[in-house]
Amino acid sequence: IIQCVEVLMISSNVKDIMEDKGITYIELERRTGLSNHTITRARSDSIRECRLYTLEAIAKALGVRTYDLYDDGLGDGEDWEEFPRAGK
């Protein structure tokens, strides 16, 4: 039996934060040591995959919390639902 699980899309706030703080790609590259390609992916509309190290580096460079870099769509106070385990 194959179960389909709805994928949680995470929206990136990196672009907006960079614009609000007046920080360019080049400045963020310098502050984080990350490549232009990595920063471009982090700025895209939705985040599919991102290392915690990358989020931490960007958050530190922008002076925000890691959680501020994205919107998980759950809103404040909503609880995560546990995914069912295989075989149950």
Z-matrix of the N, CA and C atoms (Angstrom, degrees):
N
C 1 1.451
C 2 1.523 1 107.93
N 3 1.309 2 115.57 1 129.63
C 4 1.454 3 120.88 2 178.28
C 5 1.519 4 108.07 3 -108.86
N 6 1.332 5 115.72 4 127.14
C 7 1.459 6 120.12 5 177.63
C 8 1.518 7 109.02 6 -102.76
N 9 1.310 8 116.44 7 139.11
C 10 1.455 9 120.98 8 174.12
C 11 1.518 10 108.00 9 -94.20
N 12 1.295 11 115.61 10 133.35
C 13 1.455 12 121.00 11 179.51
C 14 1.516 13 107.82 12 -116.88
N 15 1.320 14 116.55 13 130.50
C 16 1.451 15 120.76 14 177.38
C 17 1.523 16 108.83 15 -66.00
N 18 1.314 17 116.37 16 129.57
C 19 1.459 18 121.62 17 -178.72
C 20 1.525 19 108.46 18 -85.36
N 21 1.312 20 115.87 19 131.91
C 22 1.449 21 122.11 20 177.87
C 23 1.524 22 108.41 21 -81.03
N 24 1.301 23 116.56 22 117.21
C 25 1.463 24 120.37 23 178.30
C 26 1.524 25 108.59 24 -87.80
N 27 1.296 26 115.53 25 131.56
C 28 1.451 27 121.08 26 -179.45
C 29 1.522 28 107.50 27 -108.80
N 30 1.320 29 115.84 28 121.65
C 31 1.459 30 121.62 29 -179.43
C 32 1.525 31 109.90 30 -89.27
N 33 1.310 32 115.78 31 135.43
C 34 1.456 33 121.51 32 -179.11
C 35 1.524 34 111.41 33 -84.17
N 36 1.321 35 116.66 34 136.94
C 37 1.459 36 123.33 35 174.26
C 38 1.529 37 111.37 36 -106.61
N 39 1.327 38 117.28 37 3.25
C 40 1.461 39 121.92 38 -173.94
C 41 1.522 40 111.20 39 -59.33
N 42 1.317 41 117.91 40 -46.77
C 43 1.466 42 121.61 41 -178.65
C 44 1.523 43 110.44 42 -58.11
N 45 1.335 44 117.04 43 -47.67
C 46 1.466 45 121.14 44 -178.59
C 47 1.531 46 111.41 45 -63.87
N 48 1.322 47 117.00 46 -41.45
C 49 1.464 48 120.49 47 179.88
C 50 1.524 49 110.08 48 -65.03
N 51 1.329 50 116.71 49 -42.82
C 52 1.464 51 120.20 50 178.02
C 53 1.530 52 110.58 51 -59.77
N 54 1.335 53 116.14 52 -44.85
C 55 1.462 54 120.00 53 -179.97
C 56 1.526 55 110.90 54 -64.37
N 57 1.343 56 117.14 55 -44.22
C 58 1.469 57 121.20 56 179.79
C 59 1.523 58 111.95 57 -60.16
N 60 1.329 59 116.46 58 -35.90
C 61 1.466 60 121.30 59 -177.09
C 62 1.526 61 112.65 60 -94.02
N 63 1.345 62 116.85 61 -2.58
C 64 1.465 63 120.84 62 178.90
C 65 1.523 64 112.87 63 67.24
N 66 1.322 65 116.81 64 33.56
C 67 1.461 66 121.45 65 -178.86
C 68 1.527 67 109.63 66 -101.80
N 69 1.320 68 116.05 67 128.25
C 70 1.457 69 121.93 68 -179.05
C 71 1.528 70 110.80 69 -89.49
N 72 1.340 71 114.82 70 169.06
C 73 1.464 72 120.72 71 174.49
C 74 1.527 73 110.33 72 -53.99
N 75 1.331 74 115.19 73 -48.62
C 76 1.467 75 120.12 74 -175.64
C 77 1.526 76 110.63 75 -61.18
N 78 1.324 77 116.67 76 -42.23
C 79 1.460 78 120.31 77 179.30
C 80 1.529 79 110.84 78 -65.83
N 81 1.342 80 116.96 79 -41.68
C 82 1.463 81 119.52 80 179.48
C 83 1.530 82 110.82 81 -67.27
N 84 1.324 83 117.07 82 -37.93
C 85 1.471 84 120.60 83 175.24
C 86 1.525 85 109.84 84 -59.34
N 87 1.330 86 116.73 85 -45.74
C 88 1.460 87 121.31 86 -178.78
C 89 1.538 88 111.03 87 -63.52
N 90 1.325 89 116.14 88 -43.83
C 91 1.470 90 120.42 89 -177.28
C 92 1.529 91 113.23 90 -70.02
N 93 1.339 92 116.49 91 -32.10
C 94 1.470 93 119.97 92 -174.24
C 95 1.526 94 113.87 93 -101.31
N 96 1.313 95 117.05 94 -28.09
C 97 1.456 96 120.21 95 -172.85
C 98 1.524 97 112.21 96 79.30
N 99 1.336 98 116.66 97 8.40
C 100 1.468 99 121.62 98 179.41
C 101 1.525 100 109.74 99 -86.40
N 102 1.317 101 115.99 100 156.71
C 103 1.457 102 120.38 101 179.56
C 104 1.529 103 111.02 102 -76.03
N 105 1.323 104 115.14 103 159.75
C 106 1.460 105 121.54 104 176.12
C 107 1.524 106 109.97 105 -58.08
N 108 1.335 107 116.50 106 -39.75
C 109 1.463 108 121.62 107 179.94
C 110 1.532 109 110.81 108 -60.65
N 111 1.321 110 117.71 109 -44.29
C 112 1.461 111 121.61 110 -179.72
C 113 1.523 112 110.81 111 -64.78
N 114 1.322 113 116.32 112 -42.13
C 115 1.463 114 119.98 113 179.13
C 116 1.525 115 110.47 114 -66.35
N 117 1.318 116 117.35 115 -38.78
C 118 1.471 117 121.08 116 177.05
C 119 1.521 118 110.35 117 -60.13
N 120 1.332 119 117.27 118 -43.99
C 121 1.471 120 120.43 119 178.91
C 122 1.521 121 111.12 120 -64.76
N 123 1.330 122 117.71 121 -39.52
C 124 1.464 123 121.60 122 -179.48
C 125 1.527 124 111.24 123 -67.83
N 126 1.333 125 117.03 124 -27.97
C 127 1.468 126 121.78 125 -179.85
C 128 1.521 127 113.06 126 -84.67
N 129 1.322 128 118.43 127 -11.13
C 130 1.462 129 120.12 128 -176.89
C 131 1.530 130 110.26 129 -63.94
N 132 1.317 131 115.78 130 164.24
C 133 1.471 132 120.83 131 -175.04
C 134 1.520 133 113.85 132 -57.72
N 135 1.323 134 116.98 133 -39.99
C 136 1.463 135 119.02 134 179.86
C 137 1.523 136 110.29 135 -130.44
N 138 1.304 137 114.67 136 146.96
C 139 1.459 138 121.15 137 -179.20
C 140 1.518 139 108.22 138 -103.56
N 141 1.308 140 115.84 139 121.65
C 142 1.468 141 120.49 140 177.16
C 143 1.516 142 110.47 141 -93.12
N 144 1.308 143 115.83 142 -39.22
C 145 1.452 144 120.35 143 -174.77
C 146 1.524 145 107.99 144 -156.31
N 147 1.316 146 115.94 145 133.96
C 148 1.455 147 119.56 146 179.97
C 149 1.525 148 108.08 147 -157.18
N 150 1.310 149 116.01 148 135.05
C 151 1.468 150 120.03 149 178.71
C 152 1.525 151 109.73 150 -74.25
N 153 1.311 152 115.60 151 146.08
C 154 1.452 153 120.98 152 178.10
C 155 1.523 154 110.39 153 -58.52
N 156 1.334 155 116.69 154 -38.65
C 157 1.461 156 121.20 155 177.93
C 158 1.532 157 110.61 156 -56.06
N 159 1.326 158 116.54 157 -42.70
C 160 1.456 159 121.43 158 -179.14
C 161 1.520 160 110.89 159 -64.73
N 162 1.326 161 116.65 160 -46.60
C 163 1.462 162 120.55 161 178.65
C 164 1.527 163 111.06 162 -61.45
N 165 1.322 164 116.38 163 -42.26
C 166 1.470 165 120.31 164 179.68
C 167 1.528 166 111.10 165 -63.16
N 168 1.326 167 117.29 166 -42.98
C 169 1.465 168 121.52 167 -179.40
C 170 1.526 169 110.86 168 -64.10
N 171 1.317 170 116.78 169 -43.97
C 172 1.464 171 120.58 170 -179.73
C 173 1.526 172 110.39 171 -67.05
N 174 1.323 173 117.01 172 -45.36
C 175 1.470 174 120.62 173 -179.94
C 176 1.523 175 111.22 174 -59.75
N 177 1.312 176 116.71 175 -44.86
C 178 1.470 177 120.87 176 179.78
C 179 1.531 178 110.17 177 -62.32
N 180 1.331 179 116.40 178 -44.32
C 181 1.463 180 120.73 179 -178.80
C 182 1.529 181 112.19 180 -65.49
N 183 1.336 182 116.83 181 -31.10
C 184 1.460 183 120.88 182 -179.44
C 185 1.524 184 112.59 183 -92.16
N 186 1.329 185 116.98 184 -7.69
C 187 1.460 186 120.51 185 179.65
C 188 1.514 187 114.01 186 71.41
N 189 1.355 188 115.66 187 35.19
C 190 1.468 189 120.91 188 179.20
C 191 1.528 190 109.06 189 -129.27
N 192 1.330 191 115.65 190 172.67
C 193 1.459 192 120.16 191 174.39
C 194 1.527 193 108.91 192 -79.28
N 195 1.306 194 116.48 193 152.75
C 196 1.470 195 120.76 194 177.76
C 197 1.521 196 110.20 195 -54.62
N 198 1.318 197 116.93 196 -42.05
C 199 1.463 198 121.45 197 -178.46
C 200 1.533 199 112.19 198 -61.67
N 201 1.337 200 117.60 199 -25.94
C 202 1.460 201 120.79 200 -179.85
C 203 1.525 202 112.91 201 -70.27
N 204 1.319 203 116.86 202 -16.04
C 205 1.465 204 121.11 203 -176.63
C 206 1.519 205 114.09 204 -75.95
N 207 1.308 206 117.61 205 -13.15
C 208 1.461 207 119.59 206 -176.46
C 209 1.518 208 111.11 207 -148.00
N 210 1.327 209 115.07 208 163.00
C 211 1.457 210 122.87 209 175.14
C 212 1.519 211 106.19 210 -121.62
N 213 1.326 212 115.62 211 117.05
C 214 1.462 213 119.40 212 -177.41
C 215 1.523 214 112.84 213 -84.46
N 216 1.323 215 117.76 214 -2.38
C 217 1.451 216 121.02 215 177.42
C 218 1.510 217 114.17 216 79.73
N 219 1.316 218 117.79 217 -1.21
C 220 1.460 219 120.19 218 -178.20
C 221 1.522 220 112.19 219 -86.14
N 222 1.301 221 117.74 220 -22.68
C 223 1.458 222 120.90 221 -178.20
C 224 1.511 223 110.87 222 75.14
N 225 1.295 224 116.27 223 170.22
C 226 1.460 225 121.20 224 179.61
C 227 1.521 226 110.43 225 -73.31
N 228 1.301 227 115.20 226 134.66
C 229 1.460 228 120.70 227 173.90
C 230 1.510 229 115.71 228 85.85
N 231 1.311 230 118.45 229 -10.05
C 232 1.457 231 119.61 230 178.33
C 233 1.517 232 109.35 231 -80.72
N 234 1.296 233 116.51 232 139.38
C 235 1.460 234 121.38 233 -178.48
C 236 1.517 235 110.63 234 -93.40
N 237 1.325 236 114.74 235 147.24
C 238 1.459 237 120.97 236 172.93
C 239 1.517 238 108.51 237 -69.82
N 240 1.314 239 116.34 238 141.12
C 241 1.456 240 120.05 239 172.85
C 242 1.517 241 107.91 240 -93.14
N 243 1.309 242 116.12 241 136.47
C 244 1.452 243 119.62 242 179.78
C 245 1.521 244 108.85 243 -75.72
N 246 1.332 245 115.33 244 134.53
C 247 1.456 246 119.82 245 177.51
C 248 1.516 247 109.12 246 -72.73
N 249 1.325 248 117.58 247 142.08
C 250 1.470 249 119.39 248 178.41
C 251 1.526 250 110.39 249 -65.29
N 252 1.299 251 116.61 250 142.26
C 253 1.474 252 121.15 251 178.72
C 254 1.527 253 108.98 252 -81.23
N 255 1.315 254 114.66 253 151.10
C 256 1.460 255 120.12 254 178.53
C 257 1.525 256 109.76 255 -60.42
N 258 1.302 257 116.07 256 139.05
C 259 1.465 258 120.76 257 176.48
C 260 1.518 259 113.37 258 84.98
N 261 1.319 260 118.28 259 3.50
C 262 1.471 261 120.03 260 178.46
C 263 1.484 262 110.92 261 -112.61
